[in-house]
Amino acid sequence: MTQSATPNIASPKIVSSKPLSEAAEARAEMRAIGAEAKRAARILANAPAGAKSRALIAAARILRERGSEILAANARDLEAARAKGVAPAFLDRLALDAARIEAMASGVETVAALPDPVGRLLATFERPNGLIIERVATPLGVVGVIYESRPNVTADAGALCLKAGDAVVLRGGSDSFHSSAAIHACLVAGLREAGLPEAAISRAPSTSREAVGEMLEGLGGALDVIVPRGGKNLVERVQREARVPVFAHLEGVVHVYIDRAADLGKALKIVVNSKMRRTGVCGAAETLLVDREAAPTMLKPLVEALIAAGCAVRGDEATRAVNGAVTPAREFDWRAEYLDAIIAVKVVDGLDAAIDHIETYGSHHTDCIVTEDKAAAEKFLRQVDSAIVLVNASTQFADGGEFGFGAEIGIATGRMHARGPVGVEQLCTFKYRVRGDGQTRA
């Protein structure tokens, strides 16, 4: 049953209209934002490629020009987060510096330079009756993005959706509220310079729960898809409650498997980088699997390298035997997405056992094999059913920028429409254009 924005004066349960009015006001505000975004999407769908690129190039320039303002806003968010006593890995996801602002700006420019995805001819064929049928890429429409602590998602999502001809409604978390607002202002300024509607990149003006609820309901029919970026609780809620399609992954339980034919030097570099380059990203390795035949020569140096890099190791009996600093791994650890300097290590009986472990405990996000055996590599690539599967490379390459997409709106692990890094091509759908010359159907 839906409550009215006006309190029911006959009901003794309602003692004040204020909470209900505030919630109703927030929902009405979000529906209005959705309506504006839908109007903007119709304009963007037919906007010249040059106008979209000009908006993004201008936004990148303004991000650099307003770097000090963005850092000041981020400092407010960081101060509030530290006062809450959040974990260092969370602070790393939240923090911005000059290098990260430059990376955002460069990513926006890379997206601007990509070929325009709208109007791409995906397929064409002629029927026996003479009909010419074309499949052509078109924008999705209006994309909703709900995210938590990463303020860079504001720039990534805004840029990718604009390039794909989609309007976007952003709802960032309270922890990154000021940072996201400062970045969003730069994107809107870019739209203004290019003469495109400012509602093309919209943002929820508050962190109210009603804003999320209204987006999950579709903003009065305005949203065409939702992309959640955040922790497991957020993504599960979006997948459970959303009334529009969702691009999502629940978590990144990422594995690196050291095959019996692995090169130890490569293994050491790949494992430490996969785990420790940035522990708070979804492509960070969480479980290390080592072939039992490789363990006598490789397990000890791998564990020692991780510990020397500042990583806590939780392991099975064989792993604990090589270093006294290793603590026992529990069943929970094989399913854990730590997003921290912790890794679970297990010795397995060969490639098939490794693939079985990944299928049992993994999240179909990103998994890697280190091996010099081409047959083993090809079997791993073929049988591991993850969105990204690597051979002899760090799992931290699970990133849209590293794939040449400029940025990503997220990494999807489902099997419908988009999988892996969601870039401009994945933010398009298609339609069929059929050209005839008077044909009718019998």
C-alpha positions, 0 to 999 in steps of 0.5 A: 500500500502506498502512503499519500504525501498528505497525512491521513488525519483519521489515522491515530498512528500518525502524530506528525506530518513532518517525516512523511512530508520530507520523505515525499518531498525527496521522492518528488524531487527525484522524480522531477530529476528523472523527468528532466533526465529523460528529456535530456536523453532524447536530445543526447540520442541525436546529438552530434558526436562533436558536441559530446566530445567538446563537452567532455574535453571541456569537463577534463579541462575544468577538472584540472582548473578546479583541482584545489576546490575538489581536494578541499571538498575531499578533505571534508569527506576524509575528515568525517570518515576518519572521525567515524574510524573507518578502515584504511582501505576505505580511506584509500577508496575515498581519498583524492590527490593531484595524481588521481584528479589528473587520472580522472581528467585523462580518463574523461579525455580518453572517453572523448577520443573514443569512436562514437558508439551511437549509430554503429552498424552492427550487422546487415543482411538481405532477406529473400524477399528483398528486405534490407535489415540493419542492426544499429547501436542506439543509446540505452536511455537514462542510466541510474548509478548508485555508488558509495565511497569512490568519488571518481565514479562521478567522472567515469559514469558521467563521461561514459554515459554522455559518450554513449548518448545516455543521460545519467542520474548519479546518487553518491554515498554520504561519505563522498558527498562533497567530493562528488558534488565538486566533480559533478559541477565540472561535468555540468560546466562542460555540458554548458560550454558545449550547449548540451542539456545540463540534466544530461548528467544529473545528481541526487542533491541529498543522501536521503534513503528516499533518493535510493528508493525512488531510483530503485522504483525507476524514477517514475518510469524514467530510468532504463537501467541501474548500475550499483557500485559499492559493497555487497549490501548495496548491490544485493539491495539493488538487485533485490528491489530494483524494478528496472534492469541492473548491471551489477556484480556482488563482489570480487572474490579474485583468484590467482592460481600458480600452476606447476609450470609457472615461472617463479619470477613472474609468479612473485611479481604477479601475486604481490601486484595483484594483491598489494598494488591497491587492496581496496579495488574489486580486481585485487586478488583475495585467494592464492591457489598453488599447485601441490607440485609447485609448492615445494619450490614456490609456496614459501617464497610467495608467502614470504613476499606477501608478508614482506609487502605487508600482507597478512596471510591466512592459509591451509595446513600446508601453507602454515607449515612454510611460515609461522606468521600464517594464521589458519584459514577458515571456510569463510576465508575462501569466500572472502572479499577482504578489500584489505591487505589480507589474502587466503592461500591454499595448496590444490591438487592441480589445475582441475582442483583449482578450477573446481575451487574457483567455481565453488568459491569465486564470484565470476569477476576476475581470475588468473593463471600463472603458467608457461604451459600453453595447454594449461593456460588455454584450459583455464581460459576456456573453463573458468567462467568469469567475466575476466580471465587472465594468463600471466598478468596481474588481476589489477588489470581488471579495469576499463581504463586498462582495457582501453575504454577510458573508464568504466561504469562498473564490472558486470559479472552477469550474463545478460547484455554486458559482462566485464568492464562496462564501457561506452559500447555496453551502454548502448542497445540496438534497434533494427532498421528495415528498408523495403520497396513495397513488400507485403506479407502473405 
